[in-house]
Amino acid sequence: MLSNSGSIHTKRWVKALSERGCEICLFTLNTSDDAFYANLNRVKVVNYKYRHISNSLKNIIFQRFEFFEVKKVVRKIIDTFHPDIVHAHYAVDYGSIGAVMDFHPFILSVWGSDVYINKSFPLFAKLALRYKLSKADCIMSTSTVMAKETAKYTSKEILITPFGVDTGLFRPMTDLCPKDCFVVGNVKTLEPKYGIDVLIKAYKLVVEHNSTLNTELRIYGTGPCKKEYEQLAEYLGIAGQVKFMGWVDNNKLPEVYNSVSVSVSISDSESFGVVAVEAMACECPVITSDADGFTEVVEDNVTGFIVPKRDVEATAAAIQRFIDNPNLRKKMGIAGRERVQRMFEWNDNVETMLKYYNMLINKR
């Protein structure tokens, strides 16, 4: 497996597959979480650290030459580990490595930003993506909308392997949501593309419209825009009601979703709305933007509400609907969990991945 060892997605795939008997050698270009992987059976991690130099342009050029060294390292791993499959997650770095190995079967999983091309270098990025997809024996996508985007660069079949949730872990819990306070929750990295500034402005409208109601906005996560968002809340006069909760471990997220009245995620773009799936699994209703990834997982007016991207008034109005109709939360929460169990159950997703693995090995 060629993937970012620090990503929660990588960790979940490695853990689930190793528990089902797969022997995995994980090659990563970043510092691995040794404590996590050390506790897994049949898992070996090879960590290659890029040598960085101070000048960013020189560093980019240097890494292009260093790629040849990376290729040699991965070639040695393949020659000694003798894998049945090479599976690269994320087309940009790891897909590039897998594509030049000339090993088959080679699987390439796209994650989102690797196929939604950076507009700064559109021609180069498109040509590179076409090449990597051409080398793959199997292409996988976590969502149908991302598969459609990927199909612009290949005529090959793209298999859908949703990144679902463990409904045994993400489940409804009683007495965690305060009865004397309406809590709006958000779980995202504090970056511009996730629309947290829009959410803060929408929450300001909710506060103004419900002057006698005890409410709170809890923002979970870390990121470069934290100071900016804190200043925005202070400028709007709601700093005391906007709580920045910091980073939360994945295993603690079920408690987060169960402790809020509604989960709001209004990103500018999403390849797969995993935060909405996690919330729905906990019977927490959701409000999301109409970004592609969310429209695939949320059933509008059934498991939650979908609002236009960066629309402050529409977001506030959707929150208000849950305030005005207390029973709506329970109704949509139940519908949301049923949808997740039907479509995004993690154990089913893992079995689907193993089915595709076996199919490729048998074909070889």
Short mmCIF file of the C-alpha atoms (twelve columns), coordinates in Angstrom:
data_MODEL
# 
_entry.id   MODEL 
# 
loop_
_atom_site.group_PDB 
_atom_site.id 
_atom_site.type_symbol 
_atom_site.label_atom_id 
_atom_site.label_alt_id 
_atom_site.label_comp_id 
_atom_site.label_asym_id 
_atom_site.label_seq_id 
_atom_site.Cartn_x 
_atom_site.Cartn_y 
_atom_site.Cartn_z 
_atom_site.pdbx_PDB_model_num 
ATOM 1   C CA . MET A 1   0.000   0.000   0.000   1 
ATOM 2   C CA . LEU A 2   1.297   3.436   -0.988  1 
ATOM 3   C CA . SER A 3   -0.429  6.041   1.157   1 
ATOM 4   C CA . ASN A 4   -0.160  8.793   3.761   1 
ATOM 5   C CA . SER A 5   0.284   6.900   7.033   1 
ATOM 6   C CA . GLY A 6   -0.954  9.862   9.067   1 
ATOM 7   C CA . SER A 7   -4.348  9.976   7.330   1 
ATOM 8   C CA . ILE A 8   -7.293  8.536   9.244   1 
ATOM 9   C CA . HIS A 9   -8.438  6.983   5.947   1 
ATOM 10  C CA . THR A 10  -5.154  5.074   5.599   1 
ATOM 11  C CA . LYS A 11  -5.262  3.962   9.214   1 
ATOM 12  C CA . ARG A 12  -8.768  2.621   8.875   1 
ATOM 13  C CA . TRP A 13  -8.039  0.709   5.673   1 
ATOM 14  C CA . VAL A 14  -4.822  -0.806  7.032   1 
ATOM 15  C CA . LYS A 15  -6.429  -1.809  10.332  1 
ATOM 16  C CA . ALA A 16  -9.538  -3.318  8.746   1 
ATOM 17  C CA . LEU A 17  -7.653  -5.249  6.065   1 
ATOM 18  C CA . SER A 18  -4.996  -6.560  8.473   1 
ATOM 19  C CA . GLU A 19  -7.729  -7.768  10.838  1 
ATOM 20  C CA . ARG A 20  -9.157  -9.779  7.932   1 
ATOM 21  C CA . GLY A 21  -5.867  -11.544 7.284   1 
ATOM 22  C CA . CYS A 22  -4.140  -9.292  4.761   1 
ATOM 23  C CA . GLU A 23  -0.388  -8.846  5.143   1 
ATOM 24  C CA . ILE A 24  0.438   -5.224  4.414   1 
ATOM 25  C CA . CYS A 25  3.611   -3.283  3.751   1 
ATOM 26  C CA . LEU A 26  2.728   0.407   3.910   1 
ATOM 27  C CA . PHE A 27  5.062   2.848   2.167   1 
ATOM 28  C CA . THR A 28  4.611   6.458   3.238   1 
ATOM 29  C CA . LEU A 29  6.274   9.801   2.529   1 
ATOM 30  C CA . ASN A 30  5.516   11.248  5.937   1 
ATOM 31  C CA . THR A 31  6.343   10.411  9.538   1 
ATOM 32  C CA . SER A 32  4.216   7.427   10.501  1 
ATOM 33  C CA . ASP A 33  2.199   7.003   13.669  1 
ATOM 34  C CA . ASP A 34  4.407   4.234   15.039  1 
ATOM 35  C CA . ALA A 35  2.241   3.636   18.116  1 
ATOM 36  C CA . PHE A 36  -0.846  3.006   15.994  1 
ATOM 37  C CA . TYR A 37  0.747   0.673   13.457  1 
ATOM 38  C CA . ALA A 38  2.880   -1.154  16.040  1 
ATOM 39  C CA . ASN A 39  -0.301  -2.556  17.577  1 
ATOM 40  C CA . LEU A 40  -1.466  -4.103  14.300  1 
ATOM 41  C CA . ASN A 41  -0.638  -7.635  13.220  1 
ATOM 42  C CA . ARG A 42  0.755   -8.366  9.749   1 
ATOM 43  C CA . VAL A 43  1.631   -4.689  9.133   1 
ATOM 44  C CA . LYS A 44  5.046   -3.230  8.270   1 
ATOM 45  C CA . VAL A 45  5.587   0.495   7.684   1 
ATOM 46  C CA . VAL A 46  8.379   1.945   5.541   1 
ATOM 47  C CA . ASN A 47  8.752   5.676   6.043   1 
ATOM 48  C CA . TYR A 48  10.687  7.704   3.465   1 
ATOM 49  C CA . LYS A 49  11.435  11.240  4.583   1 
ATOM 50  C CA . TYR A 50  11.909  13.841  1.871   1 
ATOM 51  C CA . ARG A 51  14.941  16.016  2.487   1 
ATOM 52  C CA . HIS A 52  13.712  19.602  2.668   1 
ATOM 53  C CA . ILE A 53  15.675  22.750  1.872   1 
ATOM 54  C CA . SER A 54  14.673  26.267  2.863   1 
ATOM 55  C CA . ASN A 55  13.866  27.792  -0.536  1 
ATOM 56  C CA . SER A 56  10.433  26.507  -1.549  1 
ATOM 57  C CA . LEU A 57  11.069  26.622  -5.318  1 
ATOM 58  C CA . LYS A 58  14.396  24.818  -4.967  1 
ATOM 59  C CA . ASN A 59  12.688  22.323  -2.670  1 
ATOM 60  C CA . ILE A 60  10.049  21.516  -5.307  1 
ATOM 61  C CA . ILE A 61  12.730  21.040  -7.977  1 
ATOM 62  C CA . PHE A 62  14.843  18.952  -5.598  1 
ATOM 63  C CA . GLN A 63  11.915  16.659  -4.799  1 
ATOM 64  C CA . ARG A 64  11.389  15.999  -8.510  1 
ATOM 65  C CA . PHE A 65  14.937  14.617  -8.716  1 
ATOM 66  C CA . GLU A 66  14.549  12.819  -5.400  1 
ATOM 67  C CA . PHE A 67  11.615  10.935  -6.919  1 
ATOM 68  C CA . PHE A 68  14.141  8.648   -8.615  1 
ATOM 69  C CA . GLU A 69  15.482  7.671   -5.179  1 
ATOM 70  C CA . VAL A 70  11.930  7.009   -3.979  1 
ATOM 71  C CA . LYS A 71  11.368  4.797   -7.017  1 
ATOM 72  C CA . LYS A 72  14.440  2.709   -6.119  1 
ATOM 73  C CA . VAL A 73  13.255  2.290   -2.518  1 
ATOM 74  C CA . VAL A 74  9.769   1.139   -3.549  1 
ATOM 75  C CA . ARG A 75  11.213  -1.182  -6.207  1 
ATOM 76  C CA . LYS A 76  13.333  -2.876  -3.519  1 
ATOM 77  C CA . ILE A 77  10.272  -3.251  -1.279  1 
ATOM 78  C CA . ILE A 78  8.319   -4.907  -4.099  1 
ATOM 79  C CA . ASP A 79  11.217  -7.251  -4.918  1 
ATOM 80  C CA . THR A 80  11.544  -8.395  -1.284  1 
ATOM 81  C CA . PHE A 81  7.916   -8.248  -0.088  1 
ATOM 82  C CA . HIS A 82  6.469   -9.915  -3.229  1 
ATOM 83  C CA . PRO A 83  2.975   -8.389  -2.950  1 
ATOM 84  C CA . ASP A 84  -0.093  -9.783  -4.688  1 
ATOM 85  C CA . ILE A 85  -1.341  -6.214  -5.227  1 
ATOM 86  C CA . VAL A 86  0.080   -2.688  -5.188  1 
ATOM 87  C CA . HIS A 87  -2.594  -0.233  -4.087  1 
ATOM 88  C CA . ALA A 88  -1.891  3.512   -4.238  1 
ATOM 89  C CA . HIS A 89  -4.187  5.895   -2.373  1 
ATOM 90  C CA . TYR A 90  -4.256  9.467   -3.776  1 
ATOM 91  C CA . ALA A 91  -3.174  10.042  -7.361  1 
ATOM 92  C CA . VAL A 92  -0.728  12.929  -6.932  1 
ATOM 93  C CA . ASP A 93  2.258   11.476  -5.033  1 
ATOM 94  C CA . TYR A 94  1.449   7.855   -4.355  1 
ATOM 95  C CA . GLY A 95  -0.264  7.346   -7.689  1 
ATOM 96  C CA . SER A 96  2.874   8.637   -9.404  1 
ATOM 97  C CA . ILE A 97  5.036   6.127   -7.549  1 
ATOM 98  C CA . GLY A 98  2.715   3.228   -8.298  1 
ATOM 99  C CA . ALA A 99  2.397   4.157   -11.973 1 
ATOM 100 C CA . VAL A 100 6.153   3.900   -12.658 1 
ATOM 101 C CA . MET A 101 6.630   0.580   -10.849 1 
ATOM 102 C CA . ASP A 102 5.257   -1.437  -13.784 1 
ATOM 103 C CA . PHE A 103 3.704   -3.861  -11.292 1 
ATOM 104 C CA . HIS A 104 0.380   -5.577  -11.853 1 
ATOM 105 C CA . PRO A 105 -2.275  -5.645  -10.524 1 
ATOM 106 C CA . PHE A 106 -1.938  -1.951  -9.717  1 
ATOM 107 C CA . ILE A 107 -4.907  -0.229  -8.055  1 
ATOM 108 C CA . LEU A 108 -5.261  3.550   -7.889  1 
ATOM 109 C CA . SER A 109 -7.764  5.064   -5.466  1 
ATOM 110 C CA . VAL A 110 -8.624  8.722   -6.022  1 
ATOM 111 C CA . TRP A 111 -9.501  10.814  -2.977  1 
ATOM 112 C CA . GLY A 112 -10.836 14.124  -4.295  1 
ATOM 113 C CA . SER A 113 -8.333  16.953  -4.585  1 
ATOM 114 C CA . ASP A 114 -6.187  14.715  -6.781  1 
ATOM 115 C CA . VAL A 115 -8.851  14.679  -9.518  1 
ATOM 116 C CA . TYR A 116 -10.421 18.097  -9.002  1 
ATOM 117 C CA . ILE A 117 -7.493  19.672  -10.834 1 
ATOM 118 C CA . ASN A 118 -5.617  22.671  -9.435  1 
ATOM 119 C CA . LYS A 119 -6.364  25.549  -11.812 1 
ATOM 120 C CA . SER A 120 -2.811  26.915  -11.462 1 
ATOM 121 C CA . PHE A 121 -1.374  24.069  -13.579 1 
ATOM 122 C CA . PRO A 122 -4.342  22.605  -15.455 1 
ATOM 123 C CA . LEU A 123 -2.610  21.181  -18.535 1 
ATOM 124 C CA . PHE A 124 0.298   19.533  -16.693 1 
ATOM 125 C CA . ALA A 125 -1.998  18.136  -13.984 1 
ATOM 126 C CA . LYS A 126 -4.453  16.696  -16.502 1 
ATOM 127 C CA . LEU A 127 -1.725  15.021  -18.543 1 
ATOM 128 C CA . ALA A 128 -0.148  13.560  -15.405 1 
ATOM 129 C CA . LEU A 129 -3.491  12.256  -14.147 1 
ATOM 130 C CA . ARG A 130 -4.293  10.657  -17.510 1 
ATOM 131 C CA . TYR A 131 -0.935  8.876   -17.458 1 
ATOM 132 C CA . LYS A 132 -1.393  7.503   -13.936 1 
ATOM 133 C CA . LEU A 133 -4.916  6.310   -14.639 1 
ATOM 134 C CA . SER A 134 -3.706  4.631   -17.833 1 
ATOM 135 C CA . LYS A 135 -1.255  2.559   -15.774 1 
ATOM 136 C CA . ALA A 136 -3.869  1.318   -13.296 1 
ATOM 137 C CA . ASP A 137 -5.470  -2.115  -13.679 1 
ATOM 138 C CA . CYS A 138 -8.259  -0.932  -11.392 1 
ATOM 139 C CA . ILE A 139 -9.456  2.575   -10.471 1 
ATOM 140 C CA . MET A 140 -11.450 3.189   -7.311  1 
ATOM 141 C CA . SER A 141 -13.423 6.179   -6.056  1 
ATOM 142 C CA . THR A 142 -15.183 6.764   -2.747  1 
ATOM 143 C CA . SER A 143 -18.176 8.410   -4.418  1 
ATOM 144 C CA . THR A 144 -20.146 8.434   -7.650  1 
ATOM 145 C CA . VAL A 145 -19.643 12.177  -8.156  1 
ATOM 146 C CA . MET A 146 -15.876 11.821  -7.894  1 
ATOM 147 C CA . ALA A 147 -15.988 8.856   -10.265 1 
ATOM 148 C CA . LYS A 148 -17.737 11.078  -12.819 1 
ATOM 149 C CA . GLU A 149 -14.975 13.684  -12.432 1 
ATOM 150 C CA . THR A 150 -12.304 10.988  -12.821 1 
ATOM 151 C CA . ALA A 151 -14.044 9.649   -15.936 1 
ATOM 152 C CA . LYS A 152 -13.064 12.865  -17.723 1 
ATOM 153 C CA . TYR A 153 -9.499  11.508  -17.831 1 
ATOM 154 C CA . THR A 154 -10.014 7.795   -18.543 1 
ATOM 155 C CA . SER A 155 -12.378 5.444   -20.348 1 
ATOM 156 C CA . LYS A 156 -11.766 2.659   -17.821 1 
ATOM 157 C CA . GLU A 157 -14.411 1.423   -15.399 1 
ATOM 158 C CA . ILE A 158 -14.263 3.123   -12.001 1 
ATOM 159 C CA . LEU A 159 -15.318 1.041   -9.009  1 
ATOM 160 C CA . ILE A 160 -17.133 2.723   -6.113  1 
ATOM 161 C CA . THR A 161 -15.681 1.914   -2.683  1 
ATOM 162 C CA . PRO A 162 -17.421 4.223   -0.179  1 
ATOM 163 C CA . PHE A 163 -15.498 5.310   2.882   1 
ATOM 164 C CA . GLY A 164 -18.274 4.456   5.302   1 
ATOM 165 C CA . VAL A 165 -18.483 4.387   9.077   1 
ATOM 166 C CA . ASP A 166 -18.500 1.704   11.722  1 
ATOM 167 C CA . THR A 167 -22.083 1.931   12.956  1 
ATOM 168 C CA . GLY A 168 -21.069 0.023   16.068  1 
ATOM 169 C CA . LEU A 169 -18.764 2.907   17.006  1 
ATOM 170 C CA . PHE A 170 -20.819 5.735   15.486  1 
ATOM 171 C CA . ARG A 171 -24.153 5.136   17.181  1 
ATOM 172 C CA . PRO A 172 -26.774 7.084   19.156  1 
ATOM 173 C CA . MET A 173 -25.942 7.661   22.815  1 
ATOM 174 C CA . THR A 174 -28.402 8.911   25.411  1 
ATOM 175 C CA . ASP A 175 -28.143 11.974  27.636  1 
ATOM 176 C CA . LEU A 176 -25.149 13.594  25.903  1 
ATOM 177 C CA . CYS A 177 -27.062 16.394  24.174  1 
ATOM 178 C CA . PRO A 178 -27.948 19.141  26.698  1 
ATOM 179 C CA . LYS A 179 -31.683 19.627  27.174  1 
ATOM 180 C CA . ASP A 180 -31.407 23.291  28.185  1 
ATOM 181 C CA . CYS A 181 -29.285 24.436  25.220  1 
ATOM 182 C CA . PHE A 182 -29.599 24.171  21.421  1 
ATOM 183 C CA . VAL A 183 -26.106 23.239  20.200  1 
ATOM 184 C CA . VAL A 184 -24.927 23.709  16.614  1 
ATOM 185 C CA . GLY A 185 -21.872 21.569  15.829  1 
ATOM 186 C CA . ASN A 186 -19.209 21.611  13.126  1 
ATOM 187 C CA . VAL A 187 -16.359 19.116  12.656  1 
ATOM 188 C CA . LYS A 188 -13.871 20.327  10.050  1 
ATOM 189 C CA . THR A 189 -10.346 21.607  9.543   1 
ATOM 190 C CA . LEU A 190 -10.317 25.372  10.071  1 
ATOM 191 C CA . GLU A 191 -9.640  26.295  6.451   1 
ATOM 192 C CA . PRO A 192 -11.436 28.715  4.076   1 
ATOM 193 C CA . LYS A 193 -12.909 26.016  1.806   1 
ATOM 194 C CA . TYR A 194 -15.011 24.539  4.620   1 
ATOM 195 C CA . GLY A 195 -17.299 27.561  4.976   1 
ATOM 196 C CA . ILE A 196 -16.873 28.014  8.721   1 
ATOM 197 C CA . ASP A 197 -16.978 31.797  8.313   1 
ATOM 198 C CA . VAL A 198 -20.395 31.405  6.661   1 
ATOM 199 C CA . LEU A 199 -21.558 29.215  9.553   1 
ATOM 200 C CA . ILE A 200 -20.477 31.792  12.144  1 
ATOM 201 C CA . LYS A 201 -22.375 34.529  10.293  1 
ATOM 202 C CA . ALA A 202 -25.443 32.279  9.999   1 
ATOM 203 C CA . TYR A 203 -25.273 31.488  13.702  1 
ATOM 204 C CA . LYS A 204 -25.255 35.236  14.409  1 
ATOM 205 C CA . LEU A 205 -28.651 35.461  12.649  1 
ATOM 206 C CA . VAL A 206 -29.923 32.532  14.723  1 
ATOM 207 C CA . VAL A 207 -28.880 34.269  17.946  1 
ATOM 208 C CA . GLU A 208 -30.620 37.477  16.899  1 
ATOM 209 C CA . HIS A 209 -33.811 35.598  16.021  1 
ATOM 210 C CA . ASN A 210 -33.866 33.632  19.303  1 
ATOM 211 C CA . SER A 211 -32.884 36.184  21.931  1 
ATOM 212 C CA . THR A 212 -34.431 34.206  24.818  1 
ATOM 213 C CA . LEU A 213 -33.097 30.796  23.745  1 
ATOM 214 C CA . ASN A 214 -29.897 29.345  25.172  1 
ATOM 215 C CA . THR A 215 -27.755 28.385  22.148  1 
ATOM 216 C CA . GLU A 216 -24.136 27.532  21.414  1 
ATOM 217 C CA . LEU A 217 -21.947 26.942  18.357  1 
ATOM 218 C CA . ARG A 218 -19.216 24.361  18.874  1 
ATOM 219 C CA . ILE A 219 -16.461 24.175  16.265  1 
ATOM 220 C CA . TYR A 220 -14.257 21.066  16.438  1 
ATOM 221 C CA . GLY A 221 -10.914 20.976  14.672  1 
ATOM 222 C CA . THR A 222 -7.688  22.880  14.172  1 
ATOM 223 C CA . GLY A 223 -6.302  24.832  11.251  1 
ATOM 224 C CA . PRO A 224 -4.719  28.029  9.954   1 
ATOM 225 C CA . CYS A 225 -7.894  30.145  10.165  1 
ATOM 226 C CA . LYS A 226 -8.623  29.704  13.863  1 
ATOM 227 C CA . LYS A 227 -7.531  33.227  14.816  1 
ATOM 228 C CA . GLU A 228 -9.500  34.724  11.934  1 
ATOM 229 C CA . TYR A 229 -12.666 32.882  12.968  1 
ATOM 230 C CA . GLU A 230 -12.231 33.854  16.604  1 
ATOM 231 C CA . GLN A 231 -11.936 37.490  15.552  1 
ATOM 232 C CA . LEU A 232 -15.044 37.158  13.349  1 
ATOM 233 C CA . ALA A 233 -17.075 35.802  16.278  1 
ATOM 234 C CA . GLU A 234 -15.817 38.628  18.460  1 
ATOM 235 C CA . TYR A 235 -16.635 41.251  15.803  1 
ATOM 236 C CA . LEU A 236 -20.172 39.875  15.517  1 
ATOM 237 C CA . GLY A 237 -20.602 40.021  19.282  1 
ATOM 238 C CA . ILE A 238 -21.102 36.276  19.772  1 
ATOM 239 C CA . ALA A 239 -17.651 35.242  20.989  1 
ATOM 240 C CA . GLY A 240 -19.103 33.990  24.265  1 
ATOM 241 C CA . GLN A 241 -21.405 31.576  22.429  1 
ATOM 242 C CA . VAL A 242 -18.922 30.299  19.824  1 
ATOM 243 C CA . LYS A 243 -16.692 27.618  21.342  1 
ATOM 244 C CA . PHE A 244 -13.540 26.430  19.568  1 
ATOM 245 C CA . MET A 245 -13.183 22.900  20.901  1 
ATOM 246 C CA . GLY A 246 -9.896  21.915  19.221  1 
ATOM 247 C CA . TRP A 247 -8.855  18.628  17.660  1 
ATOM 248 C CA . VAL A 248 -10.813 15.482  18.511  1 
ATOM 249 C CA . ASP A 249 -9.621  11.888  18.133  1 
ATOM 250 C CA . ASN A 250 -11.686 9.852   15.672  1 
ATOM 251 C CA . ASN A 251 -12.838 7.468   18.421  1 
ATOM 252 C CA . LYS A 252 -14.278 10.419  20.349  1 
ATOM 253 C CA . LEU A 253 -16.279 11.798  17.422  1 
ATOM 254 C CA . PRO A 254 -19.401 9.728   18.232  1 
ATOM 255 C CA . GLU A 255 -19.617 11.588  21.549  1 
ATOM 256 C CA . VAL A 256 -19.284 14.880  19.683  1 
ATOM 257 C CA . TYR A 257 -22.153 14.135  17.290  1 
ATOM 258 C CA . ASN A 258 -24.324 12.917  20.155  1 
ATOM 259 C CA . SER A 259 -23.688 16.103  22.129  1 
ATOM 260 C CA . VAL A 260 -24.946 18.535  19.471  1 
ATOM 261 C CA . SER A 261 -28.494 19.269  18.318  1 
ATOM 262 C CA . VAL A 262 -27.550 19.500  14.650  1 
ATOM 263 C CA . SER A 263 -24.336 19.004  12.687  1 
ATOM 264 C CA . VAL A 264 -23.642 21.705  10.072  1 
ATOM 265 C CA . SER A 265 -21.075 21.233  7.284   1 
ATOM 266 C CA . ILE A 266 -21.271 23.785  4.485   1 
ATOM 267 C CA . SER A 267 -18.056 23.279  2.514   1 
ATOM 268 C CA . ASP A 268 -17.384 24.904  -0.834  1 
ATOM 269 C CA . SER A 269 -16.481 21.456  -2.193  1 
ATOM 270 C CA . GLU A 270 -16.586 17.844  -0.985  1 
ATOM 271 C CA . SER A 271 -15.672 14.648  -2.817  1 
ATOM 272 C CA . PHE A 272 -17.372 12.490  -0.180  1 
ATOM 273 C CA . GLY A 273 -19.337 13.806  2.802   1 
ATOM 274 C CA . VAL A 274 -17.880 11.560  5.503   1 
ATOM 275 C CA . VAL A 275 -18.695 14.020  8.309   1 
ATOM 276 C CA . ALA A 276 -22.352 13.919  7.313   1 
ATOM 277 C CA . VAL A 277 -22.308 10.107  7.248   1 
ATOM 278 C CA . GLU A 278 -20.701 9.990   10.710  1 
ATOM 279 C CA . ALA A 279 -23.277 12.386  12.147  1 
ATOM 280 C CA . MET A 280 -26.211 10.534  10.591  1 
ATOM 281 C CA . ALA A 281 -24.918 7.230   11.981  1 
ATOM 282 C CA . CYS A 282 -25.254 8.817   15.438  1 
ATOM 283 C CA . GLU A 283 -28.859 9.842   14.661  1 
ATOM 284 C CA . CYS A 284 -27.754 13.461  14.518  1 
ATOM 285 C CA . PRO A 285 -29.539 15.392  11.732  1 
ATOM 286 C CA . VAL A 286 -27.363 17.369  9.349   1 
ATOM 287 C CA . ILE A 287 -27.304 20.592  7.397   1 
ATOM 288 C CA . THR A 288 -24.889 20.565  4.478   1 
ATOM 289 C CA . SER A 289 -24.047 22.667  1.446   1 
ATOM 290 C CA . ASP A 290 -24.962 21.483  -2.034  1 
ATOM 291 C CA . ALA A 291 -21.364 20.422  -2.706  1 
ATOM 292 C CA . ASP A 292 -21.341 17.218  -4.789  1 
ATOM 293 C CA . GLY A 293 -20.097 14.881  -2.068  1 
ATOM 294 C CA . PHE A 294 -22.845 15.947  0.328   1 
ATOM 295 C CA . THR A 295 -25.681 15.638  -2.181  1 
ATOM 296 C CA . GLU A 296 -24.712 11.993  -2.664  1 
ATOM 297 C CA . VAL A 297 -24.901 11.008  1.016   1 
ATOM 298 C CA . VAL A 298 -27.635 13.323  2.397   1 
ATOM 299 C CA . GLU A 299 -31.269 12.925  1.416   1 
ATOM 300 C CA . ASP A 300 -32.656 16.462  1.452   1 
ATOM 301 C CA . ASN A 301 -35.658 16.980  3.741   1 
ATOM 302 C CA . VAL A 302 -35.348 13.374  4.958   1 
ATOM 303 C CA . THR A 303 -32.015 12.989  6.769   1 
ATOM 304 C CA . GLY A 304 -31.271 16.714  6.863   1 
ATOM 305 C CA . PHE A 305 -31.310 19.906  4.828   1 
ATOM 306 C CA . ILE A 306 -29.123 20.850  1.868   1 
ATOM 307 C CA . VAL A 307 -28.503 24.583  1.375   1 
ATOM 308 C CA . PRO A 308 -26.668 26.551  -1.355  1 
ATOM 309 C CA . LYS A 309 -22.937 27.019  -0.846  1 
ATOM 310 C CA . ARG A 310 -21.920 30.197  1.045   1 
ATOM 311 C CA . ASP A 311 -25.545 31.177  1.648   1 
ATOM 312 C CA . VAL A 312 -25.691 32.704  5.142   1 
ATOM 313 C CA . GLU A 313 -29.462 33.260  5.202   1 
ATOM 314 C CA . ALA A 314 -30.331 29.763  3.931   1 
ATOM 315 C CA . THR A 315 -28.032 28.163  6.498   1 
ATOM 316 C CA . ALA A 316 -29.592 30.180  9.317   1 
ATOM 317 C CA . ALA A 317 -33.099 29.305  8.093   1 
ATOM 318 C CA . ALA A 318 -32.246 25.578  8.083   1 
ATOM 319 C CA . ILE A 319 -30.967 25.774  11.671  1 
ATOM 320 C CA . GLN A 320 -34.124 27.657  12.637  1 
ATOM 321 C CA . ARG A 321 -36.301 24.834  11.304  1 
ATOM 322 C CA . PHE A 322 -34.813 22.464  13.870  1 
ATOM 323 C CA . ILE A 323 -35.359 25.028  16.625  1 
ATOM 324 C CA . ASP A 324 -38.985 25.554  15.634  1 
ATOM 325 C CA . ASN A 325 -39.684 21.829  15.214  1 
ATOM 326 C CA . PRO A 326 -38.050 19.866  18.062  1 
ATOM 327 C CA . ASN A 327 -39.479 16.546  16.849  1 
ATOM 328 C CA . LEU A 328 -37.764 17.010  13.497  1 
ATOM 329 C CA . ARG A 329 -34.376 16.215  14.999  1 
ATOM 330 C CA . LYS A 330 -35.446 12.755  16.165  1 
ATOM 331 C CA . LYS A 331 -37.310 11.953  12.947  1 
ATOM 332 C CA . MET A 332 -34.448 12.940  10.640  1 
ATOM 333 C CA . GLY A 333 -31.900 11.351  12.977  1 
ATOM 334 C CA . ILE A 334 -33.554 7.935   12.717  1 
ATOM 335 C CA . ALA A 335 -33.867 8.265   8.939   1 
ATOM 336 C CA . GLY A 336 -30.201 9.224   8.705   1 
ATOM 337 C CA . ARG A 337 -28.945 6.180   10.597  1 
ATOM 338 C CA . GLU A 338 -31.129 3.882   8.497   1 
ATOM 339 C CA . ARG A 339 -29.619 5.389   5.340   1 
ATOM 340 C CA . VAL A 340 -26.062 4.904   6.635   1 
ATOM 341 C CA . GLN A 341 -26.718 1.276   7.599   1 
ATOM 342 C CA . ARG A 342 -28.150 0.654   4.150   1 
ATOM 343 C CA . MET A 343 -25.478 2.409   2.079   1 
ATOM 344 C CA . PHE A 344 -22.359 3.307   4.073   1 
ATOM 345 C CA . GLU A 345 -21.717 0.530   6.596   1 
ATOM 346 C CA . TRP A 346 -17.922 0.284   6.998   1 
ATOM 347 C CA . ASN A 347 -17.749 -3.507  7.362   1 
ATOM 348 C CA . ASP A 348 -19.683 -3.878  4.107   1 
ATOM 349 C CA . ASN A 349 -17.271 -1.451  2.429   1 
ATOM 350 C CA . VAL A 350 -14.262 -3.498  3.596   1 
ATOM 351 C CA . GLU A 351 -15.815 -6.717  2.283   1 
ATOM 352 C CA . THR A 352 -16.379 -4.975  -1.050  1 
ATOM 353 C CA . MET A 353 -12.696 -4.000  -1.174  1 
ATOM 354 C CA . LEU A 354 -11.637 -7.589  -0.439  1 
ATOM 355 C CA . LYS A 355 -13.959 -8.839  -3.169  1 
ATOM 356 C CA . TYR A 356 -12.250 -6.552  -5.676  1 
ATOM 357 C CA . TYR A 357 -8.806  -7.647  -4.445  1 
ATOM 358 C CA . ASN A 358 -9.676  -11.308 -4.954  1 
ATOM 359 C CA . MET A 359 -11.184 -10.558 -8.346  1 
ATOM 360 C CA . LEU A 360 -7.934  -8.919  -9.505  1 
ATOM 361 C CA . ILE A 361 -5.738  -11.710 -8.120  1 
ATOM 362 C CA . ASN A 362 -7.855  -14.380 -9.790  1 
ATOM 363 C CA . LYS A 363 -7.795  -12.469 -13.081 1 
ATOM 364 C CA . ARG A 364 -4.013  -12.256 -12.897 1 
# 
